[in-house]
């Protein structure tokens, strides 16, 4: 787990309040608690700062009008990120190969569905997107991804309460830490950082943690959200088998022209 930088957290909270006071139109603002994402944004800034992901040609997947994006890039005023608005499942980035120094996709991959969907998921939309990420990153470039943790204490508690074992039911797919590592390594990335941080839920999980410890289950990597930094190696691309039990051995990528 990462240590929360209190000075960054205070900056994030004050910036969110200032944006709301100015009545700036933003996406991704919690209706019941506008500061709901403050810790996630703080940790994201720390990762971007510590890995230098604000330097050079930077791509952030999504709109600049999200609350998280507005706060993050206000912290790095000299950065000039490129944003996207294409269909990640089958449309390529409108960028040249090996032209990007850093790629950032915060709370994105859990929304990427298959294209088309047929009986059971092949994750072909996700694999297409990650292949594109690999293509546009320069050798030695970094990608930074966040996504809900499918094995978090919060998800376990939801299952025990008879609720769907997901962070949000409308996500297409949520991933475990081991799945995330396997998927990125199958593309050819090196995973240089992965952690599971408690960013949203601070319930009393002590009864669940006690049960897990008493019965030999690991309590590691049980935070709400996964923070993943990957590196595109210089030299030969090495893919590792992902070992996921998908209905196809190799996810079939549907060309846009065949729709």
C-alpha positions in Angstrom: 0.0 0.0 0.0 1.0 3.6 -0.6 1.3 6.3 2.0 -1.2 9.1 1.5 0.6 12.4 1.0 -1.3 14.7 3.3 -0.2 17.9 1.5 -1.4 16.5 -1.8 -4.7 15.4 -0.2 -5.3 18.9 1.2 -4.6 20.3 -2.3 -7.1 17.9 -3.8 -9.8 18.7 -1.3 -9.4 22.5 -1.6 -9.3 22.3 -5.4 -12.5 20.3 -5.5 -14.2 22.7 -3.2 -13.0 25.7 -5.3 -14.3 24.1 -8.5 -17.7 23.4 -7.0 -17.9 26.9 -5.5 -17.3 28.3 -9.0 -20.1 26.0 -10.3 -17.8 24.5 -12.9 -19.7 21.9 -14.9 -17.9 18.6 -14.3 -18.4 14.9 -14.9 -17.9 12.2 -12.3 -19.0 14.2 -9.2 -20.7 12.1 -6.5 -24.1 13.5 -5.8 -24.1 12.5 -2.1 -20.4 13.4 -1.4 -18.4 15.6 -3.7 -15.2 14.5 -1.9 -15.9 10.8 -2.5 -13.0 10.6 -5.0 -10.5 12.8 -3.1 -8.3 9.9 -1.9 -8.3 8.2 -5.3 -7.3 11.5 -7.0 -4.6 12.0 -4.4 -3.0 8.6 -4.9 -3.2 9.2 -8.7 -1.3 12.4 -8.4 1.3 10.7 -6.3 1.8 8.0 -8.9 2.0 10.5 -11.8 4.5 12.6 -9.8 6.7 9.8 -8.6 6.9 8.2 -12.1 7.2 11.5 -14.0 4.1 10.7 -16.0 3.4 14.5 -16.6 6.5 14.9 -18.8 6.7 14.7 -22.5 3.8 13.6 -24.7 1.0 12.4 -22.3 -2.3 10.8 -23.2 -5.2 10.6 -20.8 -8.0 8.3 -22.0 -11.3 10.1 -21.7 -12.6 13.6 -21.3 -10.9 16.6 -19.7 -14.2 17.5 -18.1 -14.1 14.8 -15.4 -13.5 16.1 -11.9 -10.4 13.8 -11.4 -8.8 15.1 -14.6 -9.4 18.8 -13.8 -7.9 18.4 -10.3 -4.9 16.2 -11.4 -3.8 18.4 -14.3 -4.2 21.6 -12.2 -1.5 20.0 -10.0 0.8 19.7 -13.0 0.2 23.1 -14.8 3.1 22.6 -17.3 1.7 19.4 -18.6 -0.4 19.4 -21.8 -2.2 16.1 -22.0 -4.0 14.8 -25.0 -7.5 13.5 -24.3 -9.5 11.0 -26.3 -13.1 10.4 -27.4 -13.0 7.4 -29.7 -14.5 3.9 -29.2 -11.7 2.1 -27.3 -13.1 -1.4 -28.3 -12.3 -1.2 -32.0 -11.1 2.2 -33.0 -7.3 2.9 -33.0 -5.8 5.9 -31.2 -5.4 8.7 -33.7 -1.7 8.8 -32.9 1.5 7.5 -34.5 3.1 4.3 -33.2 5.7 4.9 -30.4 4.9 8.6 -30.1 3.7 8.8 -26.5 5.8 9.0 -23.3 3.0 8.3 -20.8 -0.5 7.0 -21.1 -3.1 7.3 -18.3 -6.4 5.5 -18.0 -8.2 6.1 -14.7 -11.3 4.0 -14.0 -11.6 3.0 -17.7 -10.9 -0.7 -18.3 -13.8 -1.9 -16.2 -16.1 -0.2 -18.7 -14.7 -1.7 -21.9 -17.1 -4.3 -23.2 -16.6 -6.9 -25.9 -17.3 -6.1 -29.6 -19.5 -7.8 -30.5 -20.7 -9.7 -27.5 -21.3 -13.4 -28.2 -22.7 -15.8 -25.5 -19.6 -15.4 -23.2 -17.0 -12.7 -22.8 -13.7 -13.0 -24.7 -12.5 -9.6 -23.4 -11.7 -8.7 -27.1 -12.5 -5.0 -26.5 -10.1 -4.8 -23.6 -7.4 -6.7 -25.5 -7.8 -4.4 -28.5 -7.5 -1.3 -26.3 -4.4 -2.5 -24.5 -2.7 -3.5 -27.8 -3.3 0.1 -28.9 -1.8 1.4 -25.7 1.3 -0.7 -26.4 1.5 0.5 -30.0 1.4 4.2 -29.2 3.8 4.1 -26.2 7.5 4.6 -27.0 9.9 1.9 -25.8 10.7 2.9 -22.3 7.3 4.6 -21.9 4.9 4.0 -19.0 1.2 3.4 -18.7 -0.8 4.1 -15.5 -4.2 2.4 -14.9 -6.7 2.3 -12.1 -9.6 0.0 -11.8 -11.8 -1.4 -9.0 -10.4 -4.5 -7.2 -12.7 -7.5 -7.7 -11.2 -9.1 -4.5 -11.6 -6.1 -2.2 -13.0 -6.4 1.3 -15.9 -4.2 0.1 -16.8 -6.7 -2.7 -16.5 -9.6 -0.2 -18.9 -7.8 2.2 -21.4 -7.1 -0.6 -21.4 -10.9 -1.4 -22.0 -11.7 2.2 -24.9 -9.3 2.3 -26.5 -11.0 -0.7 -25.6 -8.2 -3.1 -23.8 -8.5 -6.5 -20.1 -9.0 -5.8 -19.0 -6.0 -7.7 -18.0 -2.4 -6.9 -20.7 -1.2 -9.4 -23.2 -3.5 -11.1 -23.0 -1.5 -14.3 -19.4 -2.2 -14.9 -18.8 -4.7 -17.8 -16.1 -6.6 -15.9 -14.0 -6.0 -12.7 -10.6 -7.7 -12.3 -8.5 -9.3 -9.6 -4.9 -8.3 -9.1 -3.6 -11.5 -10.5 -5.8 -11.1 -13.6 -4.5 -7.6 -14.1 -0.9 -8.7 -14.0 -1.6 -11.6 -16.4 -3.4 -9.5 -18.9 -0.8 -6.8 -19.1 2.0 -9.3 -19.3 0.2 -11.0 -22.2 0.4 -7.8 -24.1 4.1 -7.5 -23.5 4.2 -4.9 -20.7 6.2 -5.2 -17.5 4.2 -4.5 -14.4 6.4 -2.3 -12.2 3.8 -1.3 -9.6 0.5 -2.7 -8.4 -1.2 -1.9 -5.2 -4.7 -2.1 -3.8 -5.7 1.1 -1.9 -8.6 1.9 0.3 -9.9 5.0 -1.4 -13.7 4.8 -1.0 -14.9 2.5 1.8 -13.8 2.6 5.4 -16.4 0.3 7.0 -15.5 -1.9 10.0 -14.2 -4.9 8.1 -12.7 -6.5 11.3 -15.1 -9.5 11.4 -14.3 -10.3 7.8 -10.6 -9.9 8.2 -10.7 -12.1 11.4 -12.6 -14.8 9.5 -10.1 -14.7 6.7 -7.1 -14.9 9.0 -8.6 -17.6 11.1 -9.2 -19.7 7.9 -5.9 -19.1 6.2 -7.1 -16.6 3.5 -4.8 -13.8 2.5 -5.7 -10.3 3.6 -3.2 -8.7 1.3 -4.3 -6.6 -1.7 -7.9 -6.1 -0.4 -8.2 -2.3 -0.9 -11.0 -0.9 -3.1 -9.0 0.2 -6.1 -6.0 -1.2 -8.0 -3.2 1.2 -9.0 -1.1 -0.3 -11.8 2.0 1.1 -13.5 3.3 -0.7 -16.5 6.5 -0.3 -18.6 7.0 -0.9 -22.3 10.4 -2.6 -22.5 13.1 -1.5 -24.9 14.0 -4.3 -27.2 12.2 -7.5 -28.0 8.5 -7.8 -27.1 7.9 -10.7 -24.9 4.3 -11.9 -24.3 3.4 -14.3 -21.5 0.3 -16.5 -21.7 -2.4 -14.9 -19.6 -3.9 -18.2 -18.5 -7.5 -16.8 -18.3 -10.3 -19.2 -18.9 -11.8 -17.4 -21.8 -13.9 -19.2 -24.5 -11.4 -18.4 -27.2 -7.7 -19.2 -27.0 -6.9 -15.9 -28.7 -9.4 -13.1 -28.4 -10.7 -12.3 -31.9 -10.5 -8.6 -32.7 -13.3 -7.5 -35.0 -12.1 -5.0 -37.6 -14.3 -1.8 -37.6 -14.9 -2.3 -41.3 -16.7 -5.7 -40.7 -19.5 -4.2 -38.5 
